[in-house]
Amino acid sequence: MTPTATARTGPTATGPTAEPDTPFRALAGLIGPGEVTGFMATRLGRAAHRSRLAPGVAQGLFGWPQLNAALAEQRLTPPRLRLEQAGADVTEGVFKSRRTRRGAVLQDLDPAALTARLREGATLIVDAVNEISPALQQLCSGLSAEFTASSQANLYACWGTTQGFDVHWDDHDVFVVQLEGCKEWALYGASETAPTRRGPAPEASPPDREPERMVLEPGDVLYLPRGDWHAAVGLGGPTLHLTIGLTRKSGSDLLHWLADDLLGEPLARADLPFEAGDAAVAARLAELLAEIGAADPTTLARRYRRHVEVGLPQRPQLAFPHIADETPLPAGATITLAQGPSRLEVRGDDLVLSWRGVEFTLAPVLEPALRRLLAGEALAVAALAGVAPAADVEAFLCDMLRRGVFVAGGEGG
């Protein structure tokens, strides 16, 4: 059994292939399994959607104890940690600088200054808290894989009836998760469809209508598509919420990639003949468009997806001390698939596993085991016994562990 007959960032096979069903487990955990179909059909990228987490889930994502621990144990400095009030950054004065014996300058958080600023009405913001919460990291990684998009969770803490930001819109989709306390949200809708920070300046003000107002309580989830104007204000007492961003790719992003990809063709690299007049440039453009039009859309779509997957931010998952043959897996060990976009396809006689944009052509006999791994199962190494010679199975597992595709765990079923 050859585990990696090919390992590449783009396919060589052509023609249509069946896309595997995506279970949207992470999305279902946020909005509820029964909401996924309707959300995907009518809400995603179109309209706000309110739902509720299952009991106890919000407390497992983040809370006041985790925030206190992060401030004590992590070196969180601006701009990752900052204070906002009425749309202005008011972080200045909250950190003290000191020089180490080696000459490095460090910034230490001043608890008294921080508390004073929060009592004055500032909102505390900590970016990328998914990197310090295993539950949040798993959720963001799951959303990233399901939507082939980057995902990050930011934390907002405030006291009293404060407002950190004025009415604004975000250039990415957002899931707001209320963790503690209550906040009132004003939703204005979008002033234009899918605005971006690039290109022509988008509308600078929200639609001229009364906003929809709603109060989020602990466990509530609010989805806002890119471009929806909104604002939030505390209702008294301490409040804590997450915004889980989902930065998806647009048709414009694909065209930018395609322009660079075409540089492999002499016709795309050739100078435009402006000196010969507009008709000559138009003729060249017709040639370029014909070349693009002759490409197989399915193959282009797959190649672009792999390109995006390779570039998505991912936290490493290691299986120390198992790094090579010198540290074999113990009897009864289990393996799981590392976080990241992953798919399994049958292309002719080949079984192709794509993981974080890299494709592995594997022995078809591995398909049942790999489908269990893609479903999120922890698979006992013993489950692979008999599918191939023991030496080949061991070499395959070592190779995938070394690449970070598999993660080894303790004994299991």
JOWO-V598457 format. One record per backbone hydrogen bond with DSSP energy under -1.0 kcal/mol. CO is the residue of the C=O (numbers start at 1). NH is the residue of the N-H. If there is no record, write none. Layout:
# JOWO-V598457
((CO,NH) (CO,NH))
This chain:
# JOWO-V598457
((6,361) (8,359) (24,28) (25,29) (26,30) (27,31) (28,32) (32,35) (35,39) (36,40) (37,41) (38,42) (39,43) (39,44) (43,46) (43,47) (49,223) (51,221) (54,57) (58,61) (58,62) (63,67) (64,68) (65,69) (66,70) (67,71) (68,72) (69,73) (70,74) (74,76) (77,80) (77,81) (80,127) (82,125) (83,90) (84,123) (85,88) (88,85) (91,94) (94,110) (96,108) (98,106) (100,103) (104,100) (106,98) (108,96) (110,114) (111,115) (112,116) (113,117) (114,118) (115,119) (116,120) (117,122) (118,121) (123,84) (124,157) (125,82) (126,155) (128,131) (129,132) (133,137) (134,138) (135,139) (136,140) (137,141) (138,142) (139,143) (140,144) (141,145) (142,146) (143,147) (144,149) (150,247) (152,245) (153,129) (154,243) (155,126) (156,241) (157,124) (158,239) (160,236) (162,234) (163,86) (164,87) (168,230) (170,227) (173,246) (174,224) (175,244) (176,222) (177,242) (178,219) (180,240) (182,235) (183,216) (184,233) (185,214) (186,231) (187,212) (189,229) (207,209) (212,187) (214,185) (216,183) (217,220) (219,53) (220,178) (221,51) (222,176) (223,49) (224,174) (225,228) (229,188) (230,168) (231,186) (233,184) (239,158) (240,179) (240,180) (241,156) (242,177) (243,154) (244,175) (245,152) (246,173) (247,150) (250,254) (251,255) (252,256) (253,257) (254,258) (255,259) (256,260) (257,261) (258,262) (260,263) (261,264) (262,265) (265,269) (266,270) (272,274) (273,276) (274,277) (277,281) (278,282) (279,283) (280,284) (281,285) (282,286) (283,287) (284,288) (285,289) (286,290) (287,291) (288,292) (289,293) (290,294) (292,295) (296,300) (297,301) (298,302) (299,303) (300,304) (301,305) (302,306) (303,307) (304,308) (305,309) (306,310) (307,311) (319,322) (321,323) (324,327) (330,333) (333,381) (334,409) (335,379) (336,407) (341,356) (343,354) (345,352) (347,350) (350,347) (351,362) (352,345) (353,360) (354,343) (355,358) (358,355) (359,8) (360,353) (361,5) (362,351) (363,366) (364,367) (366,370) (367,371) (368,372) (369,373) (370,374) (371,375) (372,377) (373,376) (379,335) (380,383) (381,384) (382,385) (384,387) (389,393) (390,394) (391,395) (392,396) (393,397) (394,398) (395,399) (396,400) (397,401) (398,402) (399,403) (400,405) (400,406) (405,338) (407,336))
